[in-house]
Structures are given as structure tokens and as C-alpha cells.
Amino acid sequence: MLEARIYVGLHDKDSHEQRFDTEKYKSILKNVCKNYRTAFSMQVIEGGYFHEDGTWVEENTLLITLIGTPRKKVYEIARDVCTFFNQESVMITATKVLTFNVHDPLPVETAD
């Protein structure tokens, strides 16, 4: 199964400043995931970014984790968030993970 993470800085690409309160960005992101019918986890972290013009910013960043979401949908969510938050870019990382829920039978140990 795929675990995708989307990193979204909150500084506007034009002003290089955060235009809205972090809670507003979180609310928008929750609505995006809800509209895509995608379960998610979210964290607010700190990061740094070099804009295309060379400007360095340190900013609040939303880290969105999606597990089991098809790759195409991950990209669509990232693209929408990039547009809605007026970003130059957002970063996606993806890793294959083994997942199970506590209501699933206990997984059998394998020699991985």
C-alpha cells in the first residue's frame, strides 16, 4: 500500500508571507480531503524553502499523510492545495508500507 506525504508551505509565493492564520489553511485542507473522500492525517511543522527568485523563507508547513490513496488522487489533491494556497510548488513523497487495522486479524510474520 502507498503512504503519500504532501508538504505544503504556508507562505504565499508572491508576498513570501503567510497571508492567513494557520487554522484557516487547516480548515481548507480538511475540506479538500473531505471533497476527495480521502482519509488523512495532518501535522503543522516548520520548514524552510528557497523560492525560484532565490528568496529564503522559514515558514509553517502542513504535512498531510495519505495512506492507500491512489497516486493520481494524491497528485490532484497536491495540485489543488498548491493552487488554493498560492504556492510555487508543494512536495510529495511516497513510500510503500504494510498496513493493518486493529480490527483485522493479526498479521502473519513474514521474512521480509
Disulfide bonds with the S-S distance in Angstrom:
none
